């Protein structure tokens, strides 16, 4: 069986999985957090939250979507990579196909799912953003904002979660390692642009 055929089978399996679509749906609505609970952009006022329209309706939702989406896809990646071990057919699968090849194909399929989730998110939020931003709306800023601020976090979360799984081969330990890595990005590394992978240090966007 060719690698391309295995990849197609794995991607097809993921796209038929209800948990995959739950993660996609939650990722799609995650920018809502940036409009209500989590506003990472700095305010220009000391008395109330004030920033640019682009910052409020593009940057904040995109940054929040990146944070929530990264957590969702990180846990989802570990869950999917541990599926073979949970089902007890690890040795059988290793006899049929190289574990490294299998892991690579699974990882590539999950990355493709993240692209689907990001594409749906951008399409769903486009009409709302155009309406609330009004005449200052810029399509290039919208696309780049979501691709950099939101989608920048998803592949990194998937890769870091996969690395944690490869090192430990245990679901619970992998989740803890991923949570620690994400926590460092939000706390200790939150002002270090080279290390703050989960939520970029953005002061303003206009």
N, C-alpha and C positions, 0 to 999 in steps of 0.2 A: 504494500500500500504506500503510495507516494505521500510525501510530507504535505503537499498541497491538498490532497484528498483528505488527509487526516485533519488538516486545519479547517476545511469546509465542514466536515462532520462535527468538529468541536464547536465551531461558531454557530452552526445550525442548532446544535443541542442547547447552547446557551440562549439563543434567541427564542427557543420554545419553552424555556424555563420560566415559571411564574416569578421566581425570586429575582431573576435578571430584570424583569420588567418592573418589579417593585423598586429595585435600586434605581432604575432609570427614572421612574415616576418621582421618587423622592428627590433625586438629583434635579429633576426639572423644576420642582417647586421650592428647592432650597434657596434661590435668590430672595424669596420672601423674607428670610431671616435678616437680610441686609437692609430691608425697608423698615423693619420693626425693632428687632432685638440687638442686632450687631452692626455697628456703624464704625468701621475701622478708620475711615478718613478723618483727619483732624478738622475740628470746627474753627471757623474764623471769628467766633464770638465766645465770650466767656460766660454768657448768661443763658444761651440756648444753642441748639445744634444748628449751625449755619455753614454751608459749603456750596459749591457750584451745583447746578442742575445735573451736569454730567457726573459729578461725584456722587450725588444722592441716588440717581436712578440708573447709573451704569456701573460705576466703580464699586460702590457699597454692595449692591446685589451680586456682582460678579465675584468679589472677594469672599462674601459669605457663601456663595454657591461653591466656590473652590474649597473652602474649609469643610462644609458639610459633605460635599461630593467626595472629597478625598477620604474622609472617614468612612463613608459608605463603601466606596470602591476598595479601600484598604481591607476592611473586614470581609467584603465579598470575595476578594482575591484569595485571602487565606482560606475561606470556607470552600471555595472551588478547588484550590490546589490540594486541600486535605480530603477531598471527596473520595479519592481512590483508597487512601489509608482507612478512612472511616468505613468503607464498604468491605474491607478485608481482602481486596483483590490486588494489592500492591505487587506481590511476587508474580502473579499471573501477568499483569500488565508489563512488568519489567522483562518478562520472557518474550513478550510479543514485540515490544518497542523500547528503545533506549529511554531510561528515565529522564535524561537531559533533553532528548527530543520531545518527549511528552510534555515536560514542564515548559519548554519553549513554545510549543504549539498552544498550550493552555493560556500562557501569558499573552501571546499575540492575540488570541481570540478575545481575551478580557480587555486588552487595549482597544480592540475594534469596537467592543461594546461601549467603552468610554467615549469613543468618537460619536457613536450613535446618540448617546445620552447628551453630549454637548451640543450636537446639531439640533436635536429636538428642543433643548432648553433655549437656544438662541432663536429658533423660529417661534416658539411660544411667547417669549418675552418681547419680541420685536414690536408687535403692534402696541402693546402697553407702553413701552419705552418711547416710541415715536409720539404717542399721544401726550404723555405727561411732560416730556422734555420740550416739545413744541418746535418753534422755529429754529432753535439752536441745536436741534438734533443733527448729528453727523454720522452717517452710516459707517464710515471708516473707523471712527472712534468707538462705535458700538461693537463692531466686529473685533477690532484689536483689543478692546477692553475685556471682552469675554474670553477671547483666546489666550491672552496673557494672564489676566488675573484669575480666571476660573479654570480654564483647561490646563494651564500650566501646572496646577497642583495634582490633577487626576493621574496622569502617567507616573509622576514621581511617587504618589501614594501607592499605586499598583506595584511599581518596581521595588519600593522599600518593603512593602508587605510580602512580596514574593521572596525577597532576600531573607527576611525574618523566617519565613517558612522553610527555605532551603537550609538555613543554619540549624533550626530546631526540630523540624518535622513534627511539631506539636501545635495544635490549634491554639490552646490557651496561652502558651508561652509566646507564640508568634504575635498574638493580639496584644499582649503586654509590651513586647518590644516595639511594636508599631506605635502603640499609644505613647510610650516614652519618647520615641523619635518625634512624633507629632507634637507632644507637649513641649519638648525643647525648642521646637520651631516657634511656638507661640509665646514662650517665656524667655528663656536664657538667650536665644538667638533672634529675638523679635526685632532687634535693631541691626542685625548683621545681615546685610543684603546677600552675602555669599552663602549663608547658612539657613536663612529664613525661607525654606522651600515651600512651606505650607501656606503662608499668608504673607505676600511681599510687603515690605515696608514702603507704603505709598503715602506721601504727605498730602498731595492734592492732585486733581485732574481737572482739566478745563478744555 
